[in-house]
């Protein structure tokens, strides 16, 4: 499951660079998160393969925390598309 999760996270980060409709064709603040994921996922995989459990655990927990809370904070405000769909 970890390999699928890591591959999905990398693919999502790469594909997110094609989404530029929100900021008039330019990159937006959320693309910094994609850049961070392109750094962090290989670090997570490497720490797992080298059995560095402490680094792996803290990196995965930080990624999940960041993905749920930080990205969710920028996704769900009322003036955003997903926030408008959910909260009307």
Backbone as CSV, one residue per row, in Angstrom:
resi,resn,N_x,N_y,N_z,CA_x,CA_y,CA_z,C_x,C_y,C_z
1,UNK,0.814,-1.189,0.000,0.000,0.000,0.000,0.857,1.253,0.000
2,UNK,2.001,1.183,0.626,2.869,2.347,0.660,3.368,2.747,-0.711
3,UNK,3.662,1.761,-1.532,4.124,2.058,-2.894,3.028,2.719,-3.714
4,UNK,1.815,2.224,-3.570,0.682,2.821,-4.292,0.450,4.247,-3.808
5,UNK,0.509,4.441,-2.497,0.318,5.774,-1.934,1.398,6.735,-2.428
6,UNK,2.655,6.300,-2.399,3.754,7.160,-2.836,3.641,7.477,-4.328
7,UNK,3.316,6.489,-5.140,3.164,6.725,-6.575,2.000,7.667,-6.851
8,UNK,0.909,7.493,-6.140,-0.247,8.378,-6.316,0.088,9.807,-5.916
9,UNK,0.816,9.953,-4.836,1.200,11.282,-4.374,2.137,11.959,-5.368
10,UNK,3.090,11.224,-5.897,3.994,11.785,-6.895,3.253,12.160,-8.168
11,UNK,2.380,11.288,-8.640,1.629,11.562,-9.853,0.731,12.786,-9.686
12,UNK,0.084,12.887,-8.549,-0.769,14.043,-8.278,0.049,15.326,-8.237
13,UNK,1.210,15.281,-7.615,2.066,16.473,-7.543,2.527,16.897,-8.935
14,UNK,2.896,15.938,-9.755,3.348,16.261,-11.114,2.201,16.820,-11.949
15,UNK,1.042,16.175,-11.877,-0.103,16.628,-12.666,-0.638,17.983,-12.210
16,UNK,-0.406,18.329,-10.960,-0.918,19.612,-10.460,-0.263,20.808,-11.152
17,UNK,0.909,20.619,-11.731,1.561,21.729,-12.422,0.853,22.100,-13.715
18,UNK,-0.022,21.247,-14.208,-0.810,21.562,-15.400,-2.047,22.392,-15.063
19,UNK,-2.386,22.492,-13.793,-3.560,23.251,-13.368,-3.125,24.680,-13.069
20,UNK,-3.449,25.588,-13.984,-3.062,26.979,-13.790,-4.213,27.934,-14.105
21,UNK,-5.420,27.431,-14.205,-6.561,28.266,-14.544,-6.974,29.221,-13.447
22,UNK,-6.598,28.940,-12.227,-7.028,29.751,-11.094,-6.279,31.079,-11.044
23,UNK,-5.021,31.095,-11.431,-4.173,32.269,-11.253,-3.772,32.880,-12.603
24,UNK,-4.679,32.918,-13.549,-4.454,33.525,-14.866,-3.239,32.936,-15.586
25,UNK,-3.113,31.620,-15.569,-2.046,30.945,-16.283,-0.726,30.857,-15.558
26,UNK,-0.657,31.382,-14.353,0.590,31.315,-13.587,0.451,30.302,-12.468
27,UNK,1.573,29.979,-11.872,1.552,29.088,-10.718,0.991,29.838,-9.519
28,UNK,0.373,29.093,-8.619,-0.195,29.706,-7.424,0.540,29.190,-6.187
29,UNK,0.118,29.677,-5.047,0.737,29.312,-3.781,0.670,27.807,-3.525
30,UNK,-0.410,27.168,-3.947,-0.584,25.738,-3.679,0.450,24.892,-4.434
31,UNK,1.053,25.435,-5.495,2.078,24.686,-6.215,3.343,24.503,-5.369
32,UNK,3.513,25.333,-4.358,4.641,25.110,-3.438,4.492,23.778,-2.712
33,UNK,3.253,23.413,-2.414,3.006,22.111,-1.794,3.398,20.979,-2.741
34,UNK,3.136,21.160,-4.026,3.532,20.142,-5.010,5.043,20.008,-5.079
35,UNK,5.735,21.133,-5.062,7.204,21.077,-5.051,7.716,20.363,-3.800
36,UNK,7.092,20.653,-2.671,7.486,20.021,-1.418,7.275,18.505,-1.491
37,UNK,6.185,18.069,-2.103,5.913,16.633,-2.238,6.929,15.960,-3.147
38,UNK,7.372,16.671,-4.199,8.388,16.099,-5.085,9.709,15.875,-4.351
39,UNK,9.953,16.639,-3.309,11.131,16.422,-2.464,10.866,15.344,-1.414
40,UNK,9.689,15.408,-0.795,9.425,14.596,0.382,9.146,13.124,0.070
41,UNK,8.450,12.828,-1.014,8.119,11.429,-1.305,9.371,10.583,-1.527
42,UNK,10.347,11.025,-2.325,11.576,10.211,-2.412,12.289,10.047,-1.064
43,UNK,12.228,11.079,-0.231,12.820,10.983,1.108,12.108,9.914,1.937
44,UNK,10.786,9.882,1.846,10.006,8.874,2.576,10.338,7.467,2.080
45,UNK,10.400,7.311,0.780,10.710,5.995,0.206,12.124,5.570,0.592
46,UNK,13.066,6.486,0.505,14.456,6.157,0.845,14.597,5.778,2.323
47,UNK,13.919,6.512,3.187,14.023,6.189,4.612,13.384,4.832,4.919
48,UNK,12.344,4.463,4.189,11.743,3.140,4.386,12.674,2.042,3.892
49,UNK,13.287,2.273,2.732,14.171,1.246,2.168,15.453,1.064,2.977
50,UNK,15.891,2.113,3.655,17.103,2.008,4.475,16.774,1.717,5.938
51,UNK,15.502,1.436,6.223,15.030,1.059,7.558,15.258,2.155,8.603
52,UNK,15.181,3.394,8.167,15.275,4.519,9.097,13.839,4.852,9.537
53,UNK,13.362,4.100,10.491,11.956,4.152,10.905,11.583,5.513,11.483
54,UNK,12.458,6.123,12.261,12.152,7.409,12.885,11.889,8.482,11.831
55,UNK,12.757,8.592,10.840,12.582,9.592,9.774,11.356,9.260,8.935
56,UNK,11.185,7.982,8.615,10.041,7.565,7.809,8.726,7.899,8.511
57,UNK,8.630,7.530,9.774,7.395,7.756,10.526,7.081,9.248,10.644
58,UNK,8.066,10.040,10.994,7.802,11.470,11.164,7.480,12.142,9.827
59,UNK,8.111,11.704,8.757,7.824,12.281,7.441,6.423,11.926,6.966
60,UNK,6.026,10.677,7.163,4.683,10.265,6.739,3.621,10.971,7.585
61,UNK,3.840,11.040,8.871,2.867,11.740,9.728,2.759,13.210,9.352
62,UNK,3.875,13.837,9.087,3.847,15.231,8.669,3.156,15.428,7.330
63,UNK,3.358,14.480,6.418,2.709,14.555,5.110,1.202,14.404,5.237
64,UNK,0.762,13.442,6.008,-0.675,13.234,6.187,-1.290,14.433,6.907
65,UNK,-0.650,14.906,7.945,-1.139,16.078,8.671,-1.222,17.288,7.743
66,UNK,-0.173,17.506,6.970,-0.151,18.637,6.050,-1.167,18.506,4.937
67,UNK,-1.319,17.299,4.426,-2.268,17.106,3.334,-3.699,17.303,3.801
68,UNK,-4.002,16.838,4.985,-5.371,16.958,5.472,-5.692,18.352,5.982
69,UNK,-4.815,18.926,6.762,-5.130,20.202,7.389,-4.739,21.413,6.553
70,UNK,-3.517,21.448,6.102,-3.062,22.633,5.373,-3.706,22.717,3.999
71,UNK,-3.637,21.644,3.219,-4.270,21.675,1.904,-5.780,21.804,2.035
72,UNK,-6.365,21.160,3.024,-7.804,21.293,3.248,-8.204,22.708,3.591
73,UNK,-7.366,23.406,4.334,-7.640,24.798,4.680,-7.722,25.671,3.432
74,UNK,-6.852,25.414,2.453,-6.861,26.207,1.222,-7.893,25.720,0.215
75,UNK,-8.450,24.528,0.413,-9.397,23.963,-0.538,-10.834,24.306,-0.203
76,UNK,-11.193,24.365,1.061,-12.587,24.450,1.457,-13.147,25.841,1.763
77,UNK,-12.407,26.935,1.648,-13.069,28.228,1.889,-14.236,28.434,0.923
78,UNK,-15.164,29.265,1.319,-16.403,29.432,0.560,-16.194,30.007,-0.827
79,UNK,-15.160,30.801,-1.030,-14.961,31.396,-2.348,-14.205,30.484,-3.310
80,UNK,-13.878,29.270,-2.902,-13.215,28.298,-3.772,-14.249,27.347,-4.358
81,UNK,-13.918,26.680,-5.452,-14.860,25.836,-6.162,-15.384,24.698,-5.282
82,UNK,-14.506,23.951,-4.635,-14.934,22.820,-3.823,-15.726,23.282,-2.604
83,UNK,-15.318,24.386,-2.003,-16.076,24.935,-0.882,-17.468,25.359,-1.288
84,UNK,-17.583,25.925,-2.485,-18.902,26.311,-2.994,-19.790,25.103,-3.240
85,UNK,-19.209,24.019,-3.751,-19.989,22.801,-3.989,-20.476,22.202,-2.675
86,UNK,-19.610,22.170,-1.669,-19.970,21.518,-0.421,-20.861,22.374,0.479
87,UNK,-20.568,23.671,0.515,-21.273,24.525,1.455,-22.311,25.430,0.802
88,UNK,-22.438,25.300,-0.530,-23.448,26.028,-1.293,-23.192,27.460,-1.342
